[in-house]
Amino acid sequence: MKILVIGATGTIGSAVADSLAARHEVVRAARRGPVSVDMADAETIDALLAAVGEVDAVVCCAASGGLTPLNTLSDNDFWTGLDGKLIGQVNLVRRAIAHVRDSGSVTLTSGRFAEPVPGSSLGYLVDAGLEAFVHAAATEMPRGIRLNTVSPGWVRETLLGLGMDPAAGTPVADVAQVYVDAVEGTAHGRTLDVGAA
Ligand SMILES: NC(=O)c1ccc[n+]([C@@H]2O[C@H](COP(=O)([O-])OP(=O)(O)OC[C@H]3O[C@@H](n4cnc5c(N)ncnc54)[C@H](OP(=O)(O)O)[C@@H]3O)[C@@H](O)[C@H]2O)c1
């Protein structure tokens, strides 16, 4: 398969791209690097898809909802989370349909928390929106194209990078395997949970 991975330089995206590259041709995109896209800018999504051409699968592990308490969340933080992760991935699905081959797939990234904590409301909004969108939009995917979202809890390597206790985190290799299964398997319209929230 030819697979476009967006966010391919990140903690999750690089593991996903490396795992898929063992068996498939992988095109790696991010804001910085030779194949660039900004998920908050739909024109750059169009340009990326046009440059890459037909693919069998698109995987997005880019952007984030942030973890900022409401009283310090600036308009810029708020719209960056919404435009990059929520609306960006919705825009990606709308555009990718025309570039994904019959029986291909689109896999997005949402996420989850064990329970609400201060600073998590934007993440809850973004992730709930994505998961509801995937659930409903799956009914409209043409030509056997499958649509799913992977919902990771904390990743072990991310916790280590933040200087936090990694015990509750899932190794990124295990998270990446869920994306591989989404691409190579039969799931459709699903939120694929991985790891403890
Ligand atoms: N890591 C965790 O513990 C965890 C847990 C739950 C959910 N998640 C979710 O998983 C996703 C990936 O997380 P991660 O930890 O792998 O993030 P990360 O390490 O920060 O990597 C993010 C990747 O996306 C790219 N990117 C960021 N903003 C972008 C944009 N607007 N347009 C295009 N590319 C962009 C980055 O490269 P550039 O900066 O060059 O663009 C990088 O390749 C996020 O949605 C995050 O919320 C992560």
Ligand as a Chemical Component Dictionary entry (heavy atoms), coordinates in Angstrom:
data_LIG
# 
_chem_comp.id                   LIG 
_chem_comp.type                 NON-POLYMER 
_chem_comp.pdbx_formal_charge   0 
_chem_comp.three_letter_code    LIG 
# 
loop_
_chem_comp_atom.comp_id 
_chem_comp_atom.atom_id 
_chem_comp_atom.alt_atom_id 
_chem_comp_atom.type_symbol 
_chem_comp_atom.charge 
_chem_comp_atom.model_Cartn_x 
_chem_comp_atom.model_Cartn_y 
_chem_comp_atom.model_Cartn_z 
_chem_comp_atom.pdbx_ordinal 
LIG N1  N1  N 0  1.461  11.356 23.294 1  
LIG C1  C1  C 0  0.424  11.103 24.105 2  
LIG O1  O1  O 0  0.585  10.710 25.285 3  
LIG C2  C2  C 0  -0.965 11.264 23.555 4  
LIG C3  C3  C 0  -2.061 10.809 24.323 5  
LIG C4  C4  C 0  -3.342 10.963 23.821 6  
LIG C5  C5  C 0  -3.539 11.570 22.589 7  
LIG N2  N2  N 1  -2.469 12.009 21.884 8  
LIG C6  C6  C 0  -2.709 12.648 20.578 9  
LIG O2  O2  O 0  -1.935 12.011 19.579 10 
LIG C7  C7  C 0  -1.578 12.975 18.597 11 
LIG C8  C8  C 0  -0.075 12.925 18.398 12 
LIG O3  O3  O 0  0.540  13.123 19.646 13 
LIG P1  P1  P 0  2.134  13.081 19.807 14 
LIG O4  O4  O 0  2.406  12.952 21.254 15 
LIG O5  O5  O -1 2.726  12.110 18.860 16 
LIG O6  O6  O 0  2.489  14.570 19.338 17 
LIG P2  P2  P 0  3.943  15.183 19.011 18 
LIG O7  O7  O 0  5.030  14.289 19.459 19 
LIG O8  O8  O 0  3.907  16.590 19.490 20 
LIG O9  O9  O 0  3.978  15.178 17.402 21 
LIG C9  C9  C 0  3.049  15.922 16.663 22 
LIG C10 C10 C 0  3.331  15.713 15.194 23 
LIG O10 O10 O 0  2.377  16.442 14.434 24 
LIG C11 C11 C 0  3.030  17.492 13.693 25 
LIG N3  N3  N 0  2.139  18.643 13.782 26 
LIG C12 C12 C 0  1.817  19.377 14.875 27 
LIG N4  N4  N 0  0.917  20.314 14.550 28 
LIG C13 C13 C 0  0.658  20.171 13.227 29 
LIG C14 C14 C 0  -0.169 20.843 12.301 30 
LIG N5  N5  N 0  -0.931 21.894 12.675 31 
LIG N6  N6  N 0  -0.181 20.420 11.011 32 
LIG C15 C15 C 0  0.593  19.381 10.617 33 
LIG N7  N7  N 0  1.404  18.699 11.434 34 
LIG C16 C16 C 0  1.444  19.102 12.728 35 
LIG C17 C17 C 0  4.401  17.668 14.368 36 
LIG O11 O11 O 0  5.425  18.123 13.496 37 
LIG P3  P3  P 0  5.570  19.704 13.184 38 
LIG O12 O12 O 0  5.621  20.394 14.511 39 
LIG O13 O13 O 0  6.793  19.827 12.326 40 
LIG O14 O14 O 0  4.337  20.039 12.421 41 
LIG C18 C18 C 0  4.694  16.216 14.748 42 
LIG O15 O15 O 0  5.089  15.489 13.590 43 
LIG C19 C19 C 0  -2.114 14.331 19.087 44 
LIG O16 O16 O 0  -3.374 14.547 18.489 45 
LIG C20 C20 C 0  -2.278 14.113 20.576 46 
LIG O17 O17 O 0  -3.266 14.954 21.130 47 
LIG C21 C21 C 0  -1.183 11.866 22.325 48 
# 
loop_
_chem_comp_bond.comp_id 
_chem_comp_bond.atom_id_1 
_chem_comp_bond.atom_id_2 
_chem_comp_bond.value_order 
_chem_comp_bond.pdbx_ordinal 
LIG N1  C1  SING 1  
LIG C1  O1  DOUB 2  
LIG C1  C2  SING 3  
LIG C2  C3  SING 4  
LIG C2  C21 DOUB 5  
LIG C3  C4  DOUB 6  
LIG C4  C5  SING 7  
LIG C5  N2  DOUB 8  
LIG N2  C6  SING 9  
LIG N2  C21 SING 10 
LIG C6  O2  SING 11 
LIG C6  C20 SING 12 
LIG O2  C7  SING 13 
LIG C7  C8  SING 14 
LIG C7  C19 SING 15 
LIG C8  O3  SING 16 
LIG O3  P1  SING 17 
LIG P1  O4  DOUB 18 
LIG P1  O5  SING 19 
LIG P1  O6  SING 20 
LIG O6  P2  SING 21 
LIG P2  O7  DOUB 22 
LIG P2  O8  SING 23 
LIG P2  O9  SING 24 
LIG O9  C9  SING 25 
LIG C9  C10 SING 26 
LIG C10 O10 SING 27 
LIG C10 C18 SING 28 
LIG O10 C11 SING 29 
LIG C11 N3  SING 30 
LIG C11 C17 SING 31 
LIG N3  C12 SING 32 
LIG N3  C16 SING 33 
LIG C12 N4  DOUB 34 
LIG N4  C13 SING 35 
LIG C13 C14 SING 36 
LIG C13 C16 DOUB 37 
LIG C14 N5  SING 38 
LIG C14 N6  DOUB 39 
LIG N6  C15 SING 40 
LIG C15 N7  DOUB 41 
LIG N7  C16 SING 42 
LIG C17 O11 SING 43 
LIG C17 C18 SING 44 
LIG O11 P3  SING 45 
LIG P3  O12 DOUB 46 
LIG P3  O13 SING 47 
LIG P3  O14 SING 48 
LIG C18 O15 SING 49 
LIG C19 O16 SING 50 
LIG C19 C20 SING 51 
LIG C20 O17 SING 52 
# 
